[in-house]
Amino acid sequence: MAEHFAFIPGMTMVKANRSYSGSHGGMQWKVRLAENGLEVLCWPMPWCLEKTDETLVTRGEVPFSEDGLREAEAWIEARYEDELPRWEAARAQSLL
């Protein structure tokens, strides 16, 4: 079983800050308020989202609810597992 690393504290945190982000093993991720729910994004290290080439950002959308947050966590962790070589390469590059 894969490690659970994408923990989002709850709707209160997301509502108050309009987003919540983290990183793990070369992948950075963010959940933020969107027009019709929550947008989930992941991209490789080392740059912030705003400085990362748009073609390197993977996007998803989940409902604006506690269940949606759990879906977002699962989506982030699935992207990590599905693209592990990508994240490992980004991590190695950022350590240079």
N, C-alpha and C positions, 0 to 999 in steps of 0.2 A: 504494500500500500504506500502511495506517495505521501510525502510530508505535507501537512496542512500549514501553509505559510500566509495565505491571503486572507487575513482576518480583518473584517470591516466592523468597527465597534457598534454601529447602529444608525438608524435614520436620523436621530438627533444630531449626531456628529456630522453627517453628510449635509443635512439641512442648514446647520449653523455655519458651516464652512464652504458650502456649495460644492465641495469635492473632498475626496480622501485618497491618499496615494501611499505607495510603498514600493519596495524593490526586493528582488530575490535572485541570486545567482546569475547576474548579468541582464536580468529583465526588470524593467520599471513598469509600474502600472498605476492607473488612476481610475476612480469612479467619480463621475460628476453629474450634476443635475442636467437633464436634457429636456427638451420641449415635451416629450411624451413618455418620460421615464428616466432611466439612468443610463448614461453612456459609459461604457467600459473600454479602456484603452490600454494597450501594452506596447512597449518599444524597447530597443536595446540601450544599454548603458553606452556612453557616459553622460550624454547631454540631457537637459531637461526637455520636456515635451515641446516647448515653443522653439527650441533650437534643433530639433530632430527633423530630418527630411520626412515629409509627409508619407512618402512611399514606404517608410520603415515602420509606420504606426499601424497596428491592427486594432480594429474597432468592433464593438458589439453593443447591443442594447438589451436591457432587462427592465422589468416593471419597477415602478417607484413604490417599493414596499419592502418589508423585512425579508419576505421570501425572495424578492428581487436581489437583495444584498447577498443572500446565500447563493443564488444563481450566479451573481457576479464573481463571488469567490471561486466557485466551481469553474467558471469560464476562464478566469485568470490562471488557475492551476492547470487546466487542460491545455491552454496555450503554452504554458511552460513545458509540460511533458511532451506535447506534440512537436515542439520546436527546440528541444534541448540543445542540439548542436549550435543553433543560432545564439542562444543565450550564453553558452559556454565560451563561444568565440568572442562575444561582446565583453564578457567579464575578463577574459585573458587580455584582450586589447586594451581595456581600461586600466589594467595593472602595469602596463609598460611605462 
